Amino acid sequence: MRQGRDGSRSFGAATAKVSLMLAAMAALWAGACQPREPAPPRTDDPPPRPSLVVPGAVMEAVAEGYRYTQGPARDRQGRLYFTDIPSNTIHRLDPTIGSIDLIRSASNAANGLAWHRQLGLVICEQDRGRVARLDAAGRYEVFAARFNDRRFNGPNDLVVDADGGVYFSDPHFGRPGPGPQPVEAVYYLPRPGGEVKRVADDLTRPTGLALSPDGTTLYISDTTARIIHAAPVEPDGTLGPLDAFAEFDRDADGGPAGLTVDTEGRLYAAGQGHVWIFSPDGTLLERLAVPEPPSNCAFAGPENRDLFITARTSVYRIRLRSQGLAPD
């Protein structure tokens, strides 16, 4: 407000200021009300919530002195199988008595493992580009070796569905030039002796696999792309479109690798120095720091509540309140 020469008062300047303030507030309000694109899932720090770790439990090494451990898998007795890839060996750990037995040597750089009710221990043979099995009597057999008359690149991980079908990933690691297969993909073998199908090929480097408890979703780690995908499973075992389930830090070393689930559908992912725990909707619930860079994880033990983590030279164990899925 100012006073004119004739003594009158003018409100022009004050009114202009108020109008500008109201216009600015209206613009801010309009922007706040605009719909926003949903943010993709991230692996930022999870919000505080009750831990899945049993109070007082600590992560401990239960097997040491290896070169590169991988492929943890539980059998019906709760024992844990794992591989040591550079040493070409497969081992079995009995958590109840603490024993570790050598199950197979000259394993063709065995990587991922899974327990199958008909086939026994199913094995990804990375060097030979094939999937084999070893039954309880020690009988060994190759049951998936080629697709379109070419050997596989290097099967990495696998998971068995409720019908006995086997999904396995087939990246191309550690060799110069292109792989035997033109793509790095995920395959499905509907049953022993059935025909192998390629079910996902729009991936950069597929590694870890896991199925939801109801078998309707297949989770796939795309390690180089730093993404875990979720794909709906069709009745014939083929997959629907891939969705990004979780994205990992692109500037950190490595990406998501081995996966497992618990009975409540939570997903556990090894990678970037931790085991990351997600809810079924992709919310990050918790992350567990591991003393060595982890490659994979699986539940085992008598009650299936111990999470075992393969990590470089060792296998680690931590007791959780959650429970893993037992093999059929």
Protein Blocks (a to p, Z undefined) as FASTA:
>chain_A
ZZdfkopacfklmmmmmmmmmmmmmmmmmmmmpccddddddfbdcdddddfbdghiacdd
fbghifbdghiacdfkopacdddfknopacdddfknopacdfbghklopabdcddfklop
adddfknopaddddfkopacdfbfbgehiacfbdcbdcddfkopacdddddehiacjdfb
fbdcddddfbghiacddfbfcbfbdcbdcddfkopaccdddfknopacdddddfkopacd
dddfbdcdfkbgcidfdddddfkopacdeeehiacdddfkopafbdcddfbdcfbdcded
jkopaccddehjbccddddfbdcdddZZ
